Amino acid sequence: MKSRKPLTDEELEAWENSRDLEAELLESVRQMTAGNVHAVMSPVISARKKTGLSQAEFAKLLGVSVRTLQEWEQGRRQPSGAAKTLIAIAERRPDVLKEMIA
């Protein structure tokens, strides 16, 4: 993805003033009613859901705080090292992590 410099206040204001919010909202509604939308789910959310665990349970299993797990799920931070490996295992073999809880 190409990196861009931040807009100045004047540029941001000009861009905001050029938008037609009504048209943008109508187009969004048209796309939704036509079924032209898709939800993107974080791989961390996908892995957790496959295990059937709550955020608190999954965070405890990974040895992180619920807040850290939420940051990963929302894409604000990325897991590293062992956490990535455990998340990959949860994605492919959720039964293995479920056994650890039992």
Distance bins in CASP14 RR format, pairs under 12 A and 6 or more apart:
PFRMAT RR
TARGET T0000
AUTHOR 0000-0000-0000
RMODE 2
METHOD distances of the structure
MODEL  1
4 11 0 0 0 0 0 1 0 0 0 0 0
5 11 0 0 0 0 1 0 0 0 0 0 0
6 12 0 0 0 0 1 0 0 0 0 0 0
7 13 0 0 0 0 1 0 0 0 0 0 0
7 14 0 0 0 0 1 0 0 0 0 0 0
7 15 1 0 0 1 0 0 0 0 0 0 0
7 16 0 0 0 0 1 0 0 0 0 0 0
8 14 0 0 0 0 1 0 0 0 0 0 0
8 15 0 0 0 0 0 1 0 0 0 0 0
9 15 0 0 0 0 0 1 0 0 0 0 0
9 16 0 0 0 0 0 1 0 0 0 0 0
10 16 0 0 0 0 0 1 0 0 0 0 0
10 17 0 0 0 0 0 1 0 0 0 0 0
11 17 0 0 0 0 0 1 0 0 0 0 0
11 18 0 0 0 0 0 1 0 0 0 0 0
12 18 0 0 0 0 0 1 0 0 0 0 0
12 19 0 0 0 0 0 1 0 0 0 0 0
13 19 0 0 0 0 0 1 0 0 0 0 0
18 24 0 0 0 0 0 1 0 0 0 0 0
19 25 0 0 0 0 0 1 0 0 0 0 0
19 27 0 0 0 0 0 1 0 0 0 0 0
20 26 0 0 0 0 1 0 0 0 0 0 0
20 27 0 0 0 0 1 0 0 0 0 0 0
21 27 0 0 0 0 0 1 0 0 0 0 0
21 28 0 0 0 0 0 1 0 0 0 0 0
22 28 0 0 0 0 0 1 0 0 0 0 0
22 29 0 0 0 0 0 1 0 0 0 0 0
23 29 0 0 0 0 0 1 0 0 0 0 0
23 30 0 0 0 0 0 1 0 0 0 0 0
24 30 0 0 0 0 0 1 0 0 0 0 0
24 31 0 0 0 0 0 1 0 0 0 0 0
25 31 0 0 0 0 0 1 0 0 0 0 0
25 32 0 0 0 0 0 1 0 0 0 0 0
26 32 0 0 0 0 0 1 0 0 0 0 0
26 33 0 0 0 0 0 1 0 0 0 0 0
27 33 0 0 0 0 0 1 0 0 0 0 0
27 34 0 0 0 0 0 1 0 0 0 0 0
27 36 0 0 0 0 0 1 0 0 0 0 0
27 37 0 0 0 0 0 1 0 0 0 0 0
28 34 0 0 0 0 0 1 0 0 0 0 0
28 35 0 0 0 0 0 1 0 0 0 0 0
28 36 0 0 0 0 1 0 0 0 0 0 0
28 37 0 0 0 0 1 0 0 0 0 0 0
29 35 0 0 0 0 0 1 0 0 0 0 0
29 36 0 0 0 0 0 1 0 0 0 0 0
29 37 0 0 0 0 0 1 0 0 0 0 0
30 36 0 0 0 0 1 0 0 0 0 0 0
30 37 0 0 0 0 0 1 0 0 0 0 0
31 37 1 0 1 0 0 0 0 0 0 0 0
31 38 0 0 0 0 0 1 0 0 0 0 0
32 38 0 0 0 0 0 1 0 0 0 0 0
32 39 0 0 0 0 0 1 0 0 0 0 0
39 45 0 0 0 0 0 1 0 0 0 0 0
39 46 0 0 0 0 0 1 0 0 0 0 0
40 46 0 0 0 0 0 1 0 0 0 0 0
40 74 0 0 0 0 0 1 0 0 0 0 0
40 75 0 0 0 0 0 1 0 0 0 0 0
41 47 0 0 0 0 1 0 0 0 0 0 0
41 48 0 0 0 0 0 1 0 0 0 0 0
41 49 0 0 0 0 1 0 0 0 0 0 0
41 50 0 0 0 0 0 1 0 0 0 0 0
41 73 0 0 0 0 1 0 0 0 0 0 0
41 74 0 0 0 0 0 1 0 0 0 0 0
41 75 0 0 0 0 0 1 0 0 0 0 0
41 91 0 0 0 0 0 1 0 0 0 0 0
42 48 0 0 0 0 1 0 0 0 0 0 0
42 49 0 0 0 0 0 1 0 0 0 0 0
42 69 0 0 0 0 0 1 0 0 0 0 0
42 70 0 0 0 0 0 1 0 0 0 0 0
42 71 0 0 0 0 0 1 0 0 0 0 0
42 72 1 0 0 1 0 0 0 0 0 0 0
42 73 1 0 1 0 0 0 0 0 0 0 0
42 74 1 0 0 1 0 0 0 0 0 0 0
42 75 1 0 0 1 0 0 0 0 0 0 0
42 76 0 0 0 0 0 1 0 0 0 0 0
42 77 0 0 0 0 0 1 0 0 0 0 0
42 78 0 0 0 0 0 1 0 0 0 0 0
42 79 0 0 0 0 0 1 0 0 0 0 0
42 87 0 0 0 0 0 1 0 0 0 0 0
42 91 0 0 0 0 0 1 0 0 0 0 0
43 49 0 0 0 0 0 1 0 0 0 0 0
43 50 0 0 0 0 0 1 0 0 0 0 0
43 72 0 0 0 0 1 0 0 0 0 0 0
43 73 0 0 0 0 1 0 0 0 0 0 0
43 75 0 0 0 0 1 0 0 0 0 0 0
43 78 0 0 0 0 0 1 0 0 0 0 0
43 79 0 0 0 0 1 0 0 0 0 0 0
43 83 0 0 0 0 0 1 0 0 0 0 0
43 84 0 0 0 0 1 0 0 0 0 0 0
43 87 1 0 0 1 0 0 0 0 0 0 0
43 88 0 0 0 0 1 0 0 0 0 0 0
43 90 0 0 0 0 1 0 0 0 0 0 0
43 91 1 0 0 1 0 0 0 0 0 0 0
43 92 0 0 0 0 0 1 0 0 0 0 0
44 50 0 0 0 0 0 1 0 0 0 0 0
44 51 0 0 0 0 0 1 0 0 0 0 0
44 53 0 0 0 0 0 1 0 0 0 0 0
44 55 0 0 0 0 0 1 0 0 0 0 0
44 58 0 0 0 0 1 0 0 0 0 0 0
44 59 0 0 0 0 0 1 0 0 0 0 0
44 62 0 0 0 0 1 0 0 0 0 0 0
44 64 0 0 0 0 0 1 0 0 0 0 0
44 68 0 0 0 0 0 1 0 0 0 0 0
44 69 1 0 0 1 0 0 0 0 0 0 0
44 70 0 0 0 0 1 0 0 0 0 0 0
44 71 0 0 0 0 1 0 0 0 0 0 0
44 72 1 0 1 0 0 0 0 0 0 0 0
44 73 1 0 1 0 0 0 0 0 0 0 0
44 74 0 0 0 0 1 0 0 0 0 0 0
44 75 0 0 0 0 1 0 0 0 0 0 0
44 76 0 0 0 0 0 1 0 0 0 0 0
44 77 0 0 0 0 0 1 0 0 0 0 0
44 78 0 0 0 0 1 0 0 0 0 0 0
44 79 1 0 0 1 0 0 0 0 0 0 0
44 83 0 0 0 0 1 0 0 0 0 0 0
44 84 0 0 0 0 1 0 0 0 0 0 0
44 86 0 0 0 0 0 1 0 0 0 0 0
44 87 1 0 1 0 0 0 0 0 0 0 0
44 88 0 0 0 0 0 1 0 0 0 0 0
44 90 0 0 0 0 1 0 0 0 0 0 0
44 91 0 0 0 0 1 0 0 0 0 0 0
45 51 0 0 0 0 0 1 0 0 0 0 0
45 52 0 0 0 0 0 1 0 0 0 0 0
45 53 0 0 0 0 0 1 0 0 0 0 0
45 55 0 0 0 0 1 0 0 0 0 0 0
45 58 0 0 0 0 1 0 0 0 0 0 0
45 69 0 0 0 0 1 0 0 0 0 0 0
45 70 0 0 0 0 0 1 0 0 0 0 0
45 72 0 0 0 0 1 0 0 0 0 0 0
45 73 1 0 1 0 0 0 0 0 0 0 0
45 74 0 0 0 0 1 0 0 0 0 0 0
45 75 0 0 0 0 1 0 0 0 0 0 0
45 87 0 0 0 0 0 1 0 0 0 0 0
45 90 0 0 0 0 0 1 0 0 0 0 0
45 91 0 0 0 0 0 1 0 0 0 0 0
46 52 0 0 0 0 0 1 0 0 0 0 0
46 58 0 0 0 0 0 1 0 0 0 0 0
46 72 0 0 0 0 0 1 0 0 0 0 0
46 73 0 0 0 0 1 0 0 0 0 0 0
46 87 0 0 0 0 1 0 0 0 0 0 0
46 88 0 0 0 0 0 1 0 0 0 0 0
46 90 0 0 0 0 1 0 0 0 0 0 0
46 91 1 0 0 1 0 0 0 0 0 0 0
46 92 0 0 0 0 0 1 0 0 0 0 0
46 94 0 0 0 0 0 1 0 0 0 0 0
47 53 0 0 0 0 1 0 0 0 0 0 0
47 58 0 0 0 0 1 0 0 0 0 0 0
47 61 0 0 0 0 0 1 0 0 0 0 0
47 62 0 0 0 0 1 0 0 0 0 0 0
47 69 0 0 0 0 0 1 0 0 0 0 0
47 72 0 0 0 0 0 1 0 0 0 0 0
47 73 0 0 0 0 1 0 0 0 0 0 0
47 79 0 0 0 0 0 1 0 0 0 0 0
47 83 0 0 0 0 0 1 0 0 0 0 0
47 84 0 0 0 0 0 1 0 0 0 0 0
47 85 0 0 0 0 0 1 0 0 0 0 0
47 86 0 0 0 0 1 0 0 0 0 0 0
47 87 1 0 1 0 0 0 0 0 0 0 0
47 88 1 0 0 1 0 0 0 0 0 0 0
47 89 0 0 0 0 1 0 0 0 0 0 0
47 90 1 1 0 0 0 0 0 0 0 0 0
47 91 1 0 1 0 0 0 0 0 0 0 0
47 92 0 0 0 0 1 0 0 0 0 0 0
47 93 0 0 0 0 0 1 0 0 0 0 0
47 94 1 0 0 1 0 0 0 0 0 0 0
47 96 0 0 0 0 0 1 0 0 0 0 0
47 97 0 0 0 0 1 0 0 0 0 0 0
48 54 0 0 0 0 1 0 0 0 0 0 0
48 55 1 0 0 1 0 0 0 0 0 0 0
48 56 0 0 0 0 0 1 0 0 0 0 0
48 57 0 0 0 0 1 0 0 0 0 0 0
48 58 1 0 1 0 0 0 0 0 0 0 0
48 59 0 0 0 0 1 0 0 0 0 0 0
48 60 0 0 0 0 0 1 0 0 0 0 0
48 61 0 0 0 0 1 0 0 0 0 0 0
48 62 0 0 0 0 1 0 0 0 0 0 0
48 64 0 0 0 0 0 1 0 0 0 0 0
48 66 0 0 0 0 0 1 0 0 0 0 0
48 69 1 0 0 1 0 0 0 0 0 0 0
48 70 0 0 0 0 0 1 0 0 0 0 0
48 72 0 0 0 0 1 0 0 0 0 0 0
48 73 1 0 0 1 0 0 0 0 0 0 0
48 79 0 0 0 0 0 1 0 0 0 0 0
48 86 0 0 0 0 0 1 0 0 0 0 0
48 87 0 0 0 0 1 0 0 0 0 0 0
48 90 1 0 0 1 0 0 0 0 0 0 0
48 91 0 0 0 0 1 0 0 0 0 0 0
48 94 0 0 0 0 1 0 0 0 0 0 0
48 97 0 0 0 0 1 0 0 0 0 0 0
48 98 0 0 0 0 0 1 0 0 0 0 0
49 55 0 0 0 0 0 1 0 0 0 0 0
49 58 0 0 0 0 1 0 0 0 0 0 0
49 73 0 0 0 0 0 1 0 0 0 0 0
49 87 0 0 0 0 0 1 0 0 0 0 0
49 90 0 0 0 0 1 0 0 0 0 0 0
49 91 0 0 0 0 1 0 0 0 0 0 0
49 94 0 0 0 0 1 0 0 0 0 0 0
50 58 0 0 0 0 0 1 0 0 0 0 0
50 87 0 0 0 0 0 1 0 0 0 0 0
50 88 0 0 0 0 0 1 0 0 0 0 0
50 89 0 0 0 0 0 1 0 0 0 0 0
50 90 1 0 0 1 0 0 0 0 0 0 0
50 91 1 0 0 1 0 0 0 0 0 0 0
50 92 0 0 0 0 1 0 0 0 0 0 0
50 93 0 0 0 0 1 0 0 0 0 0 0
50 94 1 0 1 0 0 0 0 0 0 0 0
50 95 0 0 0 0 1 0 0 0 0 0 0
50 96 0 0 0 0 0 1 0 0 0 0 0
50 97 0 0 0 0 1 0 0 0 0 0 0
50 98 0 0 0 0 1 0 0 0 0 0 0
51 57 0 0 0 0 1 0 0 0 0 0 0
51 58 1 0 0 1 0 0 0 0 0 0 0
51 59 0 0 0 0 0 1 0 0 0 0 0
51 60 0 0 0 0 0 1 0 0 0 0 0
51 61 0 0 0 0 1 0 0 0 0 0 0
51 62 0 0 0 0 0 1 0 0 0 0 0
51 86 0 0 0 0 0 1 0 0 0 0 0
51 87 0 0 0 0 0 1 0 0 0 0 0
51 89 0 0 0 0 1 0 0 0 0 0 0
51 90 1 0 1 0 0 0 0 0 0 0 0
51 91 0 0 0 0 1 0 0 0 0 0 0
51 92 0 0 0 0 0 1 0 0 0 0 0
51 93 0 0 0 0 1 0 0 0 0 0 0
51 94 1 0 1 0 0 0 0 0 0 0 0
51 95 0 0 0 0 1 0 0 0 0 0 0
51 96 0 0 0 0 1 0 0 0 0 0 0
51 97 1 0 1 0 0 0 0 0 0 0 0
51 98 1 0 1 0 0 0 0 0 0 0 0
51 99 0 0 0 0 0 1 0 0 0 0 0
51 100 0 0 0 0 1 0 0 0 0 0 0
51 101 0 0 0 0 1 0 0 0 0 0 0
51 102 0 0 0 0 0 1 0 0 0 0 0
52 58 0 0 0 0 1 0 0 0 0 0 0
52 61 0 0 0 0 0 1 0 0 0 0 0
52 90 0 0 0 0 1 0 0 0 0 0 0
52 94 1 0 0 1 0 0 0 0 0 0 0
52 95 0 0 0 0 0 1 0 0 0 0 0
52 97 0 0 0 0 1 0 0 0 0 0 0
52 98 1 0 0 1 0 0 0 0 0 0 0
52 101 0 0 0 0 1 0 0 0 0 0 0
53 59 0 0 0 0 1 0 0 0 0 0 0
53 60 0 0 0 0 1 0 0 0 0 0 0
53 61 1 0 0 1 0 0 0 0 0 0 0
53 62 0 0 0 0 1 0 0 0 0 0 0
53 66 0 0 0 0 0 1 0 0 0 0 0
53 69 0 0 0 0 0 1 0 0 0 0 0
53 86 0 0 0 0 0 1 0 0 0 0 0
53 90 0 0 0 0 1 0 0 0 0 0 0
53 94 0 0 0 0 1 0 0 0 0 0 0
53 97 1 0 0 1 0 0 0 0 0 0 0
53 98 1 0 0 1 0 0 0 0 0 0 0
53 100 0 0 0 0 0 1 0 0 0 0 0
53 101 1 0 0 1 0 0 0 0 0 0 0
53 102 0 0 0 0 0 1 0 0 0 0 0
54 60 0 0 0 0 1 0 0 0 0 0 0
54 61 0 0 0 0 0 1 0 0 0 0 0
54 66 0 0 0 0 1 0 0 0 0 0 0
54 69 0 0 0 0 0 1 0 0 0 0 0
54 70 0 0 0 0 0 1 0 0 0 0 0
54 101 0 0 0 0 0 1 0 0 0 0 0
55 61 0 0 0 0 0 1 0 0 0 0 0
55 62 0 0 0 0 0 1 0 0 0 0 0
55 64 0 0 0 0 0 1 0 0 0 0 0
55 65 0 0 0 0 0 1 0 0 0 0 0
55 66 1 0 1 0 0 0 0 0 0 0 0
55 67 0 0 0 0 1 0 0 0 0 0 0
55 68 0 0 0 0 0 1 0 0 0 0 0
55 69 1 0 1 0 0 0 0 0 0 0 0
55 70 1 0 0 1 0 0 0 0 0 0 0
55 71 0 0 0 0 0 1 0 0 0 0 0
55 72 0 0 0 0 0 1 0 0 0 0 0
55 73 1 0 0 1 0 0 0 0 0 0 0
55 74 0 0 0 0 0 1 0 0 0 0 0
56 62 0 0 0 0 0 1 0 0 0 0 0
56 63 0 0 0 0 0 1 0 0 0 0 0
56 64 0 0 0 0 0 1 0 0 0 0 0
56 65 0 0 0 0 1 0 0 0 0 0 0
56 66 1 0 1 0 0 0 0 0 0 0 0
56 67 0 0 0 0 0 1 0 0 0 0 0
56 68 0 0 0 0 0 1 0 0 0 0 0
56 69 0 0 0 0 1 0 0 0 0 0 0
56 70 0 0 0 0 0 1 0 0 0 0 0
56 101 0 0 0 0 0 1 0 0 0 0 0
57 63 0 0 0 0 0 1 0 0 0 0 0
57 66 0 0 0 0 1 0 0 0 0 0 0
57 69 0 0 0 0 0 1 0 0 0 0 0
57 90 0 0 0 0 0 1 0 0 0 0 0
57 97 0 0 0 0 1 0 0 0 0 0 0
57 98 0 0 0 0 0 1 0 0 0 0 0
57 100 0 0 0 0 0 1 0 0 0 0 0
57 101 1 0 0 1 0 0 0 0 0 0 0
57 102 0 0 0 0 0 1 0 0 0 0 0
58 64 0 0 0 0 1 0 0 0 0 0 0
58 65 0 0 0 0 0 1 0 0 0 0 0
58 66 0 0 0 0 1 0 0 0 0 0 0
58 68 0 0 0 0 0 1 0 0 0 0 0
58 69 1 0 0 1 0 0 0 0 0 0 0
58 70 0 0 0 0 0 1 0 0 0 0 0
58 72 0 0 0 0 0 1 0 0 0 0 0
58 73 0 0 0 0 1 0 0 0 0 0 0
58 79 0 0 0 0 0 1 0 0 0 0 0
58 83 0 0 0 0 0 1 0 0 0 0 0
58 86 0 0 0 0 1 0 0 0 0 0 0
58 87 0 0 0 0 1 0 0 0 0 0 0
58 90 1 0 0 1 0 0 0 0 0 0 0
58 94 0 0 0 0 0 1 0 0 0 0 0
58 97 0 0 0 0 1 0 0 0 0 0 0
58 98 0 0 0 0 0 1 0 0 0 0 0
58 100 0 0 0 0 0 1 0 0 0 0 0
58 101 0 0 0 0 1 0 0 0 0 0 0
59 65 1 0 0 1 0 0 0 0 0 0 0
59 66 1 0 1 0 0 0 0 0 0 0 0
59 67 0 0 0 0 1 0 0 0 0 0 0
59 68 1 0 0 1 0 0 0 0 0 0 0
59 69 1 0 1 0 0 0 0 0 0 0 0
59 70 0 0 0 0 1 0 0 0 0 0 0
59 71 0 0 0 0 0 1 0 0 0 0 0
59 72 0 0 0 0 1 0 0 0 0 0 0
59 73 0 0 0 0 0 1 0 0 0 0 0
59 79 0 0 0 0 0 1 0 0 0 0 0
59 83 0 0 0 0 0 1 0 0 0 0 0
59 86 0 0 0 0 0 1 0 0 0 0 0
59 87 0 0 0 0 0 1 0 0 0 0 0
60 66 0 0 0 0 1 0 0 0 0 0 0
60 68 0 0 0 0 0 1 0 0 0 0 0
60 69 0 0 0 0 1 0 0 0 0 0 0
60 86 0 0 0 0 0 1 0 0 0 0 0
60 97 0 0 0 0 0 1 0 0 0 0 0
60 100 0 0 0 0 0 1 0 0 0 0 0
60 101 0 0 0 0 1 0 0 0 0 0 0
61 69 0 0 0 0 1 0 0 0 0 0 0
61 82 0 0 0 0 0 1 0 0 0 0 0
61 83 0 0 0 0 0 1 0 0 0 0 0
61 86 1 0 0 1 0 0 0 0 0 0 0
61 87 0 0 0 0 0 1 0 0 0 0 0
61 89 0 0 0 0 0 1 0 0 0 0 0
61 90 0 0 0 0 1 0 0 0 0 0 0
61 94 0 0 0 0 0 1 0 0 0 0 0
61 96 0 0 0 0 0 1 0 0 0 0 0
61 97 1 0 0 1 0 0 0 0 0 0 0
61 98 0 0 0 0 1 0 0 0 0 0 0
61 99 0 0 0 0 0 1 0 0 0 0 0
61 100 1 0 0 1 0 0 0 0 0 0 0
61 101 1 0 0 1 0 0 0 0 0 0 0
61 102 0 0 0 0 0 1 0 0 0 0 0
62 68 0 0 0 0 1 0 0 0 0 0 0
62 69 1 0 0 1 0 0 0 0 0 0 0
62 72 0 0 0 0 1 0 0 0 0 0 0
62 73 0 0 0 0 0 1 0 0 0 0 0
62 79 1 0 0 1 0 0 0 0 0 0 0
62 80 0 0 0 0 0 1 0 0 0 0 0
62 81 0 0 0 0 0 1 0 0 0 0 0
62 82 0 0 0 0 1 0 0 0 0 0 0
62 83 1 0 1 0 0 0 0 0 0 0 0
62 84 0 0 0 0 0 1 0 0 0 0 0
62 85 0 0 0 0 0 1 0 0 0 0 0
62 86 1 0 1 0 0 0 0 0 0 0 0
62 87 1 0 0 1 0 0 0 0 0 0 0
62 88 0 0 0 0 0 1 0 0 0 0 0
62 89 0 0 0 0 0 1 0 0 0 0 0
62 90 0 0 0 0 1 0 0 0 0 0 0
62 97 0 0 0 0 1 0 0 0 0 0 0
62 100 0 0 0 0 0 1 0 0 0 0 0
62 101 0 0 0 0 0 1 0 0 0 0 0
63 69 0 0 0 0 1 0 0 0 0 0 0
63 79 0 0 0 0 0 1 0 0 0 0 0
63 82 0 0 0 0 1 0 0 0 0 0 0
63 83 0 0 0 0 1 0 0 0 0 0 0
63 86 0 0 0 0 1 0 0 0 0 0 0
63 87 0 0 0 0 0 1 0 0 0 0 0
63 100 0 0 0 0 0 1 0 0 0 0 0
64 70 0 0 0 0 1 0 0 0 0 0 0
64 71 0 0 0 0 1 0 0 0 0 0 0
64 72 0 0 0 0 1 0 0 0 0 0 0
64 73 0 0 0 0 0 1 0 0 0 0 0
64 77 0 0 0 0 0 1 0 0 0 0 0
64 79 0 0 0 0 1 0 0 0 0 0 0
64 80 0 0 0 0 0 1 0 0 0 0 0
64 81 0 0 0 0 0 1 0 0 0 0 0
64 82 0 0 0 0 0 1 0 0 0 0 0
64 83 1 0 0 1 0 0 0 0 0 0 0
64 84 0 0 0 0 0 1 0 0 0 0 0
64 86 0 0 0 0 1 0 0 0 0 0 0
64 87 0 0 0 0 0 1 0 0 0 0 0
65 71 0 0 0 0 1 0 0 0 0 0 0
65 72 0 0 0 0 0 1 0 0 0 0 0
65 77 0 0 0 0 0 1 0 0 0 0 0
65 83 0 0 0 0 0 1 0 0 0 0 0
66 72 0 0 0 0 0 1 0 0 0 0 0
66 73 0 0 0 0 0 1 0 0 0 0 0
67 73 0 0 0 0 0 1 0 0 0 0 0
67 74 0 0 0 0 0 1 0 0 0 0 0
67 76 0 0 0 0 0 1 0 0 0 0 0
67 77 0 0 0 0 1 0 0 0 0 0 0
68 74 0 0 0 0 0 1 0 0 0 0 0
68 75 0 0 0 0 0 1 0 0 0 0 0
68 76 0 0 0 0 0 1 0 0 0 0 0
68 77 1 0 0 1 0 0 0 0 0 0 0
68 78 0 0 0 0 0 1 0 0 0 0 0
68 79 0 0 0 0 1 0 0 0 0 0 0
68 80 0 0 0 0 0 1 0 0 0 0 0
68 83 0 0 0 0 1 0 0 0 0 0 0
69 75 0 0 0 0 0 1 0 0 0 0 0
69 76 0 0 0 0 0 1 0 0 0 0 0
69 77 0 0 0 0 1 0 0 0 0 0 0
69 79 0 0 0 0 1 0 0 0 0 0 0
69 83 0 0 0 0 1 0 0 0 0 0 0
69 86 0 0 0 0 0 1 0 0 0 0 0
69 87 0 0 0 0 1 0 0 0 0 0 0
69 90 0 0 0 0 0 1 0 0 0 0 0
70 76 0 0 0 0 1 0 0 0 0 0 0
70 77 0 0 0 0 1 0 0 0 0 0 0
71 77 1 0 1 0 0 0 0 0 0 0 0
71 78 0 0 0 0 1 0 0 0 0 0 0
71 79 0 0 0 0 1 0 0 0 0 0 0
71 83 0 0 0 0 0 1 0 0 0 0 0
72 78 1 0 0 1 0 0 0 0 0 0 0
72 79 1 0 1 0 0 0 0 0 0 0 0
72 80 0 0 0 0 0 1 0 0 0 0 0
72 83 1 0 0 1 0 0 0 0 0 0 0
72 84 0 0 0 0 1 0 0 0 0 0 0
72 86 0 0 0 0 0 1 0 0 0 0 0
72 87 0 0 0 0 1 0 0 0 0 0 0
73 79 0 0 0 0 0 1 0 0 0 0 0
73 87 0 0 0 0 0 1 0 0 0 0 0
77 83 0 0 0 0 0 1 0 0 0 0 0
78 84 0 0 0 0 1 0 0 0 0 0 0
78 87 0 0 0 0 0 1 0 0 0 0 0
79 85 0 0 0 0 1 0 0 0 0 0 0
79 86 0 0 0 0 1 0 0 0 0 0 0
79 87 1 0 0 1 0 0 0 0 0 0 0
79 88 0 0 0 0 1 0 0 0 0 0 0
79 90 0 0 0 0 0 1 0 0 0 0 0
80 86 0 0 0 0 0 1 0 0 0 0 0
80 87 0 0 0 0 0 1 0 0 0 0 0
81 87 0 0 0 0 1 0 0 0 0 0 0
81 88 0 0 0 0 0 1 0 0 0 0 0
82 88 0 0 0 0 0 1 0 0 0 0 0
82 89 0 0 0 0 0 1 0 0 0 0 0
83 89 0 0 0 0 0 1 0 0 0 0 0
83 90 0 0 0 0 0 1 0 0 0 0 0
84 90 0 0 0 0 0 1 0 0 0 0 0
84 91 0 0 0 0 0 1 0 0 0 0 0
85 91 0 0 0 0 0 1 0 0 0 0 0
85 92 0 0 0 0 0 1 0 0 0 0 0
85 93 0 0 0 0 0 1 0 0 0 0 0
85 96 0 0 0 0 0 1 0 0 0 0 0
85 97 0 0 0 0 0 1 0 0 0 0 0
86 92 0 0 0 0 0 1 0 0 0 0 0
86 93 0 0 0 0 0 1 0 0 0 0 0
86 94 0 0 0 0 0 1 0 0 0 0 0
86 96 0 0 0 0 1 0 0 0 0 0 0
86 97 1 0 0 1 0 0 0 0 0 0 0
86 100 0 0 0 0 1 0 0 0 0 0 0
87 93 0 0 0 0 0 1 0 0 0 0 0
87 94 0 0 0 0 0 1 0 0 0 0 0
87 97 0 0 0 0 1 0 0 0 0 0 0
88 94 0 0 0 0 0 1 0 0 0 0 0
88 96 0 0 0 0 0 1 0 0 0 0 0
88 97 0 0 0 0 0 1 0 0 0 0 0
89 95 0 0 0 0 0 1 0 0 0 0 0
89 96 1 0 1 0 0 0 0 0 0 0 0
89 97 1 0 0 1 0 0 0 0 0 0 0
89 98 0 0 0 0 0 1 0 0 0 0 0
89 99 0 0 0 0 0 1 0 0 0 0 0
89 100 0 0 0 0 1 0 0 0 0 0 0
90 96 1 0 0 1 0 0 0 0 0 0 0
90 97 1 0 1 0 0 0 0 0 0 0 0
90 98 0 0 0 0 1 0 0 0 0 0 0
90 99 0 0 0 0 0 1 0 0 0 0 0
90 100 0 0 0 0 0 1 0 0 0 0 0
90 101 0 0 0 0 0 1 0 0 0 0 0
91 97 0 0 0 0 1 0 0 0 0 0 0
93 99 0 0 0 0 1 0 0 0 0 0 0
93 100 0 0 0 0 0 1 0 0 0 0 0
94 100 0 0 0 0 0 1 0 0 0 0 0
94 101 0 0 0 0 0 1 0 0 0 0 0
95 101 0 0 0 0 0 1 0 0 0 0 0
95 102 0 0 0 0 0 1 0 0 0 0 0
96 102 0 0 0 0 0 1 0 0 0 0 0
END
